[in-house]
Amino acid sequence: MKLVLASNNKGKLAELQALFAPLGVELVSQAELGIPEAPEPHRTFIENALAKARHAARVSGLPALADDAGLCVEAFGGLPGVDTAYYATQFGYKKGDDNNVRALLEQMREVVDRRAALVSTLVALRSADDPEPLVATGRAPGLITREPVGENGFGFDPVMFLPEFGQTFAQLPTEVKNASSHRGKAARKMLELMRDRWFAPETGA
């Protein structure tokens, strides 16, 4: 089975390709098929992921997989959430990981409650009109540090401290991070859903 991934992120494509290979699933990015990115006007991860998956499925005629992810800070009522990628621009900085981290630490300078979570929602559709999309969510809770720690990873990894490891995501080896990350958790759940719903062995009548 061939699925279109509603993303132009090569790293995400490679990671998910390896994960879904045992199912005989071939993932191709929407960019390879000349599909433009879909608008993401919604305020929840699941709505945006569903919109991206439906768009990719409709244009390609293939089953589709999409994700939407971001940082949810407890003291900010769950924000920046779906606006995570553009967080820095709200405070006069250019879009980018380093500026996002800088803006977050500035906004949390006087905040005592440091609880936050990285959240990923994956949606898979057999067709654009699939009435029963598969939905898998992964959540990696932690605490926002007072300054960046660690050299690995990207995004908010240097300021996301994980109490169970006593380190930030940026300090963890890649394989440990991937096993514990929001996207890794969501992807494993999606894999099980696909096995159960889409690839279940046929039974005789």
Contacts in CASP RR format, 6 or more apart in sequence:
PFRMAT RR
TARGET T0000
AUTHOR 0000-0000-0000
METHOD contacts of the structure
MODEL  1
MKLVLASNNKGKLAELQALFAPLGVELVSQAELGIPEAPEPHRTFIENAL
AKARHAARVSGLPALADDAGLCVEAFGGLPGVDTAYYATQFGYKKGDDNN
VRALLEQMREVVDRRAALVSTLVALRSADDPEPLVATGRAPGLITREPVG
ENGFGFDPVMFLPEFGQTFAQLPTEVKNASSHRGKAARKMLELMRDRWFA
PETGA
1 23 0 8 1.000
1 24 0 8 1.000
1 25 0 8 1.000
1 26 0 8 1.000
1 63 0 8 1.000
1 198 0 8 1.000
2 25 0 8 1.000
2 26 0 8 1.000
2 27 0 8 1.000
2 28 0 8 1.000
2 62 0 8 1.000
2 63 0 8 1.000
3 20 0 8 1.000
3 25 0 8 1.000
3 26 0 8 1.000
3 27 0 8 1.000
3 28 0 8 1.000
3 62 0 8 1.000
3 63 0 8 1.000
3 64 0 8 1.000
3 65 0 8 1.000
3 124 0 8 1.000
4 27 0 8 1.000
4 28 0 8 1.000
4 29 0 8 1.000
4 30 0 8 1.000
4 33 0 8 1.000
4 35 0 8 1.000
4 56 0 8 1.000
4 57 0 8 1.000
4 60 0 8 1.000
4 62 0 8 1.000
4 63 0 8 1.000
4 64 0 8 1.000
4 65 0 8 1.000
5 12 0 8 1.000
5 13 0 8 1.000
5 16 0 8 1.000
5 27 0 8 1.000
5 28 0 8 1.000
5 29 0 8 1.000
5 30 0 8 1.000
5 56 0 8 1.000
5 64 0 8 1.000
5 65 0 8 1.000
5 66 0 8 1.000
6 30 0 8 1.000
6 35 0 8 1.000
6 38 0 8 1.000
6 52 0 8 1.000
6 53 0 8 1.000
6 55 0 8 1.000
6 56 0 8 1.000
6 64 0 8 1.000
6 65 0 8 1.000
6 66 0 8 1.000
7 13 0 8 1.000
7 29 0 8 1.000
7 30 0 8 1.000
7 52 0 8 1.000
7 66 0 8 1.000
7 67 0 8 1.000
8 29 0 8 1.000
8 30 0 8 1.000
8 31 0 8 1.000
8 37 0 8 1.000
9 29 0 8 1.000
10 29 0 8 1.000
12 67 0 8 1.000
12 183 0 8 1.000
13 27 0 8 1.000
13 29 0 8 1.000
15 178 0 8 1.000
15 183 0 8 1.000
15 184 0 8 1.000
15 187 0 8 1.000
16 27 0 8 1.000
16 65 0 8 1.000
16 187 0 8 1.000
17 26 0 8 1.000
17 27 0 8 1.000
19 184 0 8 1.000
19 187 0 8 1.000
19 188 0 8 1.000
19 191 0 8 1.000
20 27 0 8 1.000
20 191 0 8 1.000
20 194 0 8 1.000
23 191 0 8 1.000
23 194 0 8 1.000
23 195 0 8 1.000
23 199 0 8 1.000
25 194 0 8 1.000
27 65 0 8 1.000
30 36 0 8 1.000
30 37 0 8 1.000
30 56 0 8 1.000
30 59 0 8 1.000
30 60 0 8 1.000
33 59 0 8 1.000
33 60 0 8 1.000
35 55 0 8 1.000
35 56 0 8 1.000
35 59 0 8 1.000
35 60 0 8 1.000
37 52 0 8 1.000
38 51 0 8 1.000
38 52 0 8 1.000
38 54 0 8 1.000
38 55 0 8 1.000
38 56 0 8 1.000
39 51 0 8 1.000
40 48 0 8 1.000
40 51 0 8 1.000
40 52 0 8 1.000
40 68 0 8 1.000
40 82 0 8 1.000
41 51 0 8 1.000
42 48 0 8 1.000
42 51 0 8 1.000
42 82 0 8 1.000
43 82 0 8 1.000
44 82 0 8 1.000
45 68 0 8 1.000
45 69 0 8 1.000
45 70 0 8 1.000
45 81 0 8 1.000
45 82 0 8 1.000
45 119 0 8 1.000
45 120 0 8 1.000
45 121 0 8 1.000
45 137 0 8 1.000
46 68 0 8 1.000
46 121 0 8 1.000
46 123 0 8 1.000
46 135 0 8 1.000
46 137 0 8 1.000
48 68 0 8 1.000
48 82 0 8 1.000
49 66 0 8 1.000
49 67 0 8 1.000
49 68 0 8 1.000
49 121 0 8 1.000
49 122 0 8 1.000
49 123 0 8 1.000
49 135 0 8 1.000
50 66 0 8 1.000
50 123 0 8 1.000
50 133 0 8 1.000
52 66 0 8 1.000
52 68 0 8 1.000
52 123 0 8 1.000
53 64 0 8 1.000
53 65 0 8 1.000
53 66 0 8 1.000
53 123 0 8 1.000
53 124 0 8 1.000
53 125 0 8 1.000
53 133 0 8 1.000
54 64 0 8 1.000
54 125 0 8 1.000
54 128 0 8 1.000
55 128 0 8 1.000
56 62 0 8 1.000
56 64 0 8 1.000
56 66 0 8 1.000
57 63 0 8 1.000
57 64 0 8 1.000
57 125 0 8 1.000
57 127 0 8 1.000
57 128 0 8 1.000
57 130 0 8 1.000
58 128 0 8 1.000
61 127 0 8 1.000
61 128 0 8 1.000
63 124 0 8 1.000
63 125 0 8 1.000
63 126 0 8 1.000
63 127 0 8 1.000
64 124 0 8 1.000
64 125 0 8 1.000
64 128 0 8 1.000
65 122 0 8 1.000
65 123 0 8 1.000
65 124 0 8 1.000
65 190 0 8 1.000
66 122 0 8 1.000
66 123 0 8 1.000
66 124 0 8 1.000
67 120 0 8 1.000
67 121 0 8 1.000
67 122 0 8 1.000
67 123 0 8 1.000
67 183 0 8 1.000
67 186 0 8 1.000
68 82 0 8 1.000
68 120 0 8 1.000
68 121 0 8 1.000
69 84 0 8 1.000
69 118 0 8 1.000
69 119 0 8 1.000
69 120 0 8 1.000
69 121 0 8 1.000
69 182 0 8 1.000
69 183 0 8 1.000
70 80 0 8 1.000
70 81 0 8 1.000
70 82 0 8 1.000
70 84 0 8 1.000
70 85 0 8 1.000
70 118 0 8 1.000
70 119 0 8 1.000
70 120 0 8 1.000
70 182 0 8 1.000
71 80 0 8 1.000
71 81 0 8 1.000
71 84 0 8 1.000
71 87 0 8 1.000
71 104 0 8 1.000
71 116 0 8 1.000
71 117 0 8 1.000
71 118 0 8 1.000
71 119 0 8 1.000
71 156 0 8 1.000
71 160 0 8 1.000
72 78 0 8 1.000
72 79 0 8 1.000
72 80 0 8 1.000
72 81 0 8 1.000
72 116 0 8 1.000
72 117 0 8 1.000
72 118 0 8 1.000
72 119 0 8 1.000
73 79 0 8 1.000
73 80 0 8 1.000
73 104 0 8 1.000
73 108 0 8 1.000
73 115 0 8 1.000
73 116 0 8 1.000
73 144 0 8 1.000
74 113 0 8 1.000
74 115 0 8 1.000
74 116 0 8 1.000
75 108 0 8 1.000
75 111 0 8 1.000
75 113 0 8 1.000
75 114 0 8 1.000
75 115 0 8 1.000
76 107 0 8 1.000
80 87 0 8 1.000
80 90 0 8 1.000
81 119 0 8 1.000
83 90 0 8 1.000
84 100 0 8 1.000
84 156 0 8 1.000
85 95 0 8 1.000
85 96 0 8 1.000
85 100 0 8 1.000
86 95 0 8 1.000
87 100 0 8 1.000
87 103 0 8 1.000
87 104 0 8 1.000
88 94 0 8 1.000
88 95 0 8 1.000
88 96 0 8 1.000
88 99 0 8 1.000
88 100 0 8 1.000
88 102 0 8 1.000
88 103 0 8 1.000
89 95 0 8 1.000
90 103 0 8 1.000
91 103 0 8 1.000
91 106 0 8 1.000
91 107 0 8 1.000
93 99 0 8 1.000
93 100 0 8 1.000
93 102 0 8 1.000
93 103 0 8 1.000
97 154 0 8 1.000
97 155 0 8 1.000
97 156 0 8 1.000
100 155 0 8 1.000
100 156 0 8 1.000
101 148 0 8 1.000
101 155 0 8 1.000
101 156 0 8 1.000
101 158 0 8 1.000
101 159 0 8 1.000
104 144 0 8 1.000
104 156 0 8 1.000
104 159 0 8 1.000
105 144 0 8 1.000
105 146 0 8 1.000
105 147 0 8 1.000
105 148 0 8 1.000
105 159 0 8 1.000
108 114 0 8 1.000
108 144 0 8 1.000
114 143 0 8 1.000
114 144 0 8 1.000
114 145 0 8 1.000
115 141 0 8 1.000
115 142 0 8 1.000
115 143 0 8 1.000
115 144 0 8 1.000
116 141 0 8 1.000
116 142 0 8 1.000
116 143 0 8 1.000
116 144 0 8 1.000
116 160 0 8 1.000
117 139 0 8 1.000
117 140 0 8 1.000
117 141 0 8 1.000
117 142 0 8 1.000
117 182 0 8 1.000
118 139 0 8 1.000
118 140 0 8 1.000
118 156 0 8 1.000
118 160 0 8 1.000
118 169 0 8 1.000
118 181 0 8 1.000
118 182 0 8 1.000
119 137 0 8 1.000
119 138 0 8 1.000
119 139 0 8 1.000
119 140 0 8 1.000
119 182 0 8 1.000
120 137 0 8 1.000
120 138 0 8 1.000
120 139 0 8 1.000
120 181 0 8 1.000
120 182 0 8 1.000
120 183 0 8 1.000
120 184 0 8 1.000
120 185 0 8 1.000
120 186 0 8 1.000
121 135 0 8 1.000
121 136 0 8 1.000
121 137 0 8 1.000
121 138 0 8 1.000
121 186 0 8 1.000
122 134 0 8 1.000
122 135 0 8 1.000
122 136 0 8 1.000
122 137 0 8 1.000
122 186 0 8 1.000
122 187 0 8 1.000
122 189 0 8 1.000
122 190 0 8 1.000
123 133 0 8 1.000
123 134 0 8 1.000
123 135 0 8 1.000
124 133 0 8 1.000
124 134 0 8 1.000
124 190 0 8 1.000
124 193 0 8 1.000
124 194 0 8 1.000
125 133 0 8 1.000
125 134 0 8 1.000
126 198 0 8 1.000
132 197 0 8 1.000
134 190 0 8 1.000
134 193 0 8 1.000
134 194 0 8 1.000
134 197 0 8 1.000
134 198 0 8 1.000
136 186 0 8 1.000
136 187 0 8 1.000
136 189 0 8 1.000
136 190 0 8 1.000
136 193 0 8 1.000
137 186 0 8 1.000
137 189 0 8 1.000
138 182 0 8 1.000
138 183 0 8 1.000
138 184 0 8 1.000
138 185 0 8 1.000
138 186 0 8 1.000
138 189 0 8 1.000
139 182 0 8 1.000
139 185 0 8 1.000
140 160 0 8 1.000
140 162 0 8 1.000
140 169 0 8 1.000
140 180 0 8 1.000
140 181 0 8 1.000
140 182 0 8 1.000
140 185 0 8 1.000
142 160 0 8 1.000
142 161 0 8 1.000
142 162 0 8 1.000
142 163 0 8 1.000
143 160 0 8 1.000
143 161 0 8 1.000
143 163 0 8 1.000
144 159 0 8 1.000
144 160 0 8 1.000
144 161 0 8 1.000
145 158 0 8 1.000
145 159 0 8 1.000
145 160 0 8 1.000
145 161 0 8 1.000
145 168 0 8 1.000
147 159 0 8 1.000
148 158 0 8 1.000
148 159 0 8 1.000
148 168 0 8 1.000
148 170 0 8 1.000
149 158 0 8 1.000
149 159 0 8 1.000
149 161 0 8 1.000
149 167 0 8 1.000
149 168 0 8 1.000
149 170 0 8 1.000
149 171 0 8 1.000
150 157 0 8 1.000
150 158 0 8 1.000
150 168 0 8 1.000
150 170 0 8 1.000
150 171 0 8 1.000
151 170 0 8 1.000
152 169 0 8 1.000
152 170 0 8 1.000
152 171 0 8 1.000
152 172 0 8 1.000
152 173 0 8 1.000
152 174 0 8 1.000
152 177 0 8 1.000
153 169 0 8 1.000
153 170 0 8 1.000
153 174 0 8 1.000
153 177 0 8 1.000
156 169 0 8 1.000
157 168 0 8 1.000
157 169 0 8 1.000
157 170 0 8 1.000
157 177 0 8 1.000
158 168 0 8 1.000
158 169 0 8 1.000
158 170 0 8 1.000
159 168 0 8 1.000
160 168 0 8 1.000
160 169 0 8 1.000
160 170 0 8 1.000
161 167 0 8 1.000
161 168 0 8 1.000
162 168 0 8 1.000
162 169 0 8 1.000
162 172 0 8 1.000
162 180 0 8 1.000
165 171 0 8 1.000
165 172 0 8 1.000
165 176 0 8 1.000
165 180 0 8 1.000
169 177 0 8 1.000
169 181 0 8 1.000
172 180 0 8 1.000
178 184 0 8 1.000
END
